[in-house]
Amino acid sequence: MYREISPETVEFFDFMQENELFDVLGRKNKRAGGFMTFFQDYRAPFIFANFNGTSSDVDVITHECGHAFQGYITRNEELLEHNDLTMETAEIHSMSMEYFTYRWMDKFFGNRKEDYLTMHLEDSAQFLPYGCMVDEFQHIVYSEPDLTPKERKDVWKKLEMQYRPLLDYDNDPFFSAGGWWQKQGHIFYAPFYYIDYVLASVCAMQFKIAMDRDYKDAWERYLKFCKLSVSDFYIPELKAAGLDSPFEDGCIKHIVEEMEKKV
Ligand SMILES: [Zn+2]
């Protein structure tokens, strides 16, 4: 797959393999999850995962390879601060890579490729309202610190009816009463961070639309965006890659219209 995407990904993947920069296979006692990190002294990205034989192994590897590819392509950047990425930018690198690998998914899923792609796209679409909801919930609970536990659950429940009206908890007493927010760890350990995923996802979707029209042009713009790291502010960087800002009116509407054509 990475041999066919572009000359840069060939170089990237060879580098990763030759230097044994993947630790992704499952082992007893290995921690769960997946991440990419960067070894500055070696100017090398590193990918950790714990494969369990499900389709999420593919999600993890394409996602983390997006982060790692960006790290690789900018590994010789002299100003370290230019690679001090924040998530609304970094997650564009990773989420877009998930889309850039779509056309090779038969290598993983055979004749169930389309099933995987449908699931992936539905998950991505559903995430936008959910991510916004997590953000709005935090705005409310921080501006009203005296809410009781029950009132906080009521806030979540009301937001769920607005953002996820088709959700059915099958009468589970805890979740039906607005308890789901306690499952969302970011609310506890990274306040107001969650919306960054939504901003990034909206931009990655624009790359998806672009690659369906002209894969090579979309890739070139993605490469340019990766090379920018965070050497400039968010909006000018988006513009440089030909992306609309998620803050602009009409941005989401346009994406929905384009994505619906695919359904
Ligand atoms: Zn990521």
Residues whose N, C-alpha, C, O or C-beta is under 5 A from the ligand:
A	BS01	ZN	E91 S94
